[in-house]
Amino acid sequence: KNTNSGAGIYAHARCCKFTQDVTCSREFGETQSTDDEESTEVCPANTYMLGCMGRTFDNTDDHLDGVYPGVFYPSQYAKTAYGPTNPYDMTGVCNAESGGHTVQSQNNCCTAPVGLECNVYYQYP
């Protein structure tokens, strides 16, 4: 999400070790076309979100205001929020914000028989 009047992009990555079979499915949020409104999708219970994306239906990137994981809208204070208290953790919630055209959030939701060992990494502008 390029917040604060274009101040930069916040990058989030969840890196996992796969020592077992992992099964993933793509989940889609409701479409949203009202400017600044969000398409939100939540992974089903007992799954891990390993991807959070957004798409437009006319393949025009400037019609998508941004995509972010978690339940809190990105803001400047996130620059100093690290570790388990970070509000942008990969909770299974994915949001895609409309730029006035039709957008849709997409989650990659995965299951693993005995769980996954993952770390979340952040990079701020």
Backbone hydrogen bonds in HBPLUS format (Angstrom, degrees):
<---DONOR---> <-ACCEPTOR-->    atom                        ^
c    i                          cat <-CA-CA->   ^        H-A-AA   ^      H-
h    n   atom  resd res      DA  || num        DHA   H-A  angle D-A-AA Bond
n    s   type  num  typ     dist DA aas  dist angle  dist       angle   num
A0007-ALA N   A0003-THR O   2.89 MM   4  6.03 148.0  1.99 158.9 169.5     1
A0011-ALA N   A0123-GLN O   2.86 MM 112  5.03 166.5  1.88 158.6 159.1     2
A0123-GLN N   A0011-ALA O   2.89 MM 112  5.03 147.8  1.99 148.3 148.1     3
A0013-ALA N   A0121-TYR O   2.91 MM 108  5.18 152.2  1.99 149.7 153.7     4
A0121-TYR N   A0013-ALA O   2.77 MM 108  5.18 161.7  1.80 155.1 161.6     5
A0015-CYS N   A0119-ASN O   2.85 MM 104  5.41 160.1  1.89 166.0 165.7     6
A0119-ASN N   A0015-CYS O   2.92 MM 104  5.41 150.7  2.00 147.4 156.3     7
A0017-LYS N   A0117-GLU O   3.05 MM 100  5.73 153.2  2.12 155.1 162.3     8
A0023-THR N   A0111-THR O   3.05 MM  88  5.38 158.6  2.10 150.7 156.3     9
A0111-THR N   A0023-THR O   2.79 MM  88  5.38 154.1  1.86 152.1 160.1    10
A0025-SER N   A0109-CYS O   2.84 MM  84  5.43 152.0  1.91 147.0 155.6    11
A0109-CYS N   A0025-SER O   2.90 MM  84  5.43 155.6  1.96 173.5 165.5    12
A0027-GLU N   A0107-ASN O   2.89 MM  80  5.06 160.4  1.93 141.8 148.3    13
A0107-ASN N   A0027-GLU O   2.84 MM  80  5.06 162.7  1.87 147.9 153.8    14
A0029-GLY N   A0105-SER O   2.97 MM  76  5.06 164.0  1.99 137.0 139.0    15
A0032-GLN N   A0103-VAL O   2.96 MM  71  5.42 152.8  2.04 148.5 155.8    16
A0103-VAL N   A0032-GLN O   2.84 MM  71  5.42 153.2  1.91 144.2 151.4    17
A0037-GLU N   A0034-THR O   3.04 MM   3  5.53 159.5  2.08 139.9 139.5    18
A0036-ASP N   A0098-SER O   2.88 MM  62  5.19 159.9  1.93 140.7 140.2    19
A0098-SER N   A0037-GLU O   2.88 MM  61  5.64 173.1  1.88 172.5 171.5    20
A0039-SER N   A0096-ALA O   2.84 MM  57  5.21 162.6  1.87 153.2 157.1    21
A0096-ALA N   A0039-SER O   2.91 MM  57  5.21 153.1  1.98 146.9 155.7    22
A0041-GLU N   A0094-CYS O   2.98 MM  53  5.40 156.1  2.04 151.7 159.4    23
A0094-CYS N   A0041-GLU O   2.87 MM  53  5.40 158.2  1.92 159.9 167.0    24
A0043-CYS N   A0092-GLY O   2.77 MM  49  4.97 155.3  1.83 137.1 145.2    25
A0048-TYR N   A0110-CYS O   2.70 MM  62  5.03 157.1  1.75 143.9 152.0    26
A0110-CYS N   A0048-TYR O   2.76 MM  62  5.03 163.0  1.79 141.5 147.2    27
A0050-LEU N   A0108-ASN O   2.82 MM  58  5.47 163.4  1.85 172.7 172.7    28
A0108-ASN N   A0051-GLY O   2.98 MM  57  4.66 151.3  2.06 130.4 129.1    29
A0053-MET N   A0106-GLN O   2.87 MM  53  5.04 166.0  1.89 155.3 158.9    30
A0106-GLN N   A0053-MET O   2.80 MM  53  5.04 153.5  1.87 144.6 141.0    31
A0055-ARG N   A0104-GLN O   2.95 MM  49  5.47 147.3  2.06 145.9 156.4    32
A0104-GLN N   A0055-ARG O   2.98 MM  49  5.47 140.9  2.14 149.1 157.6    33
A0063-HIS N   A0060-THR O   3.06 MM   3  5.74 163.2  2.09 121.7 126.4    34
A0064-LEU N   A0061-ASP O   3.03 MM   3  5.58 166.4  2.05 120.8 123.8    35
A0099-GLY N   A0063-HIS O   2.85 MM  36  4.59 142.7  1.99 145.9 133.6    36
A0065-ASP N   A0097-GLU O   2.81 MM  32  5.23 139.4  1.98 144.5 151.6    37
A0097-GLU N   A0066-GLY O   2.82 MM  31  5.37 167.9  1.83 159.4 163.6    38
A0068-TYR N   A0095-ASN O   3.00 MM  27  5.43 152.8  2.07 144.8 153.1    39
A0095-ASN N   A0068-TYR O   2.99 MM  27  5.43 156.1  2.05 150.4 158.2    40
A0070-GLY N   A0093-VAL O   2.89 MM  23  4.99 148.2  1.99 139.1 138.6    41
A0078-ALA N   A0075-SER O   3.16 MM   3  5.81 159.9  2.20 116.8 122.8    42
A0079-LYS N   A0076-GLN O   3.11 MM   3  6.02 170.9  2.12 127.7 130.1    43
A0080-THR N   A0077-TYR O   3.34 MM   3  6.11 160.6  2.38 119.1 122.0    44
A0081-ALA N   A0078-ALA O   3.11 MM   3  4.96 161.3  2.15 104.1 110.0    45
A0086-ASN N   A0083-GLY O   2.97 MM   3  5.58 166.6  1.99 124.0 127.8    46
A0091-THR N   A0089-ASP O   2.99 MM   2  5.63 126.9  2.28 107.6  92.1    47
A0115-GLY N   A0112-ALA O   3.38 MM   3  5.14 173.8  2.39 105.1 106.9    48
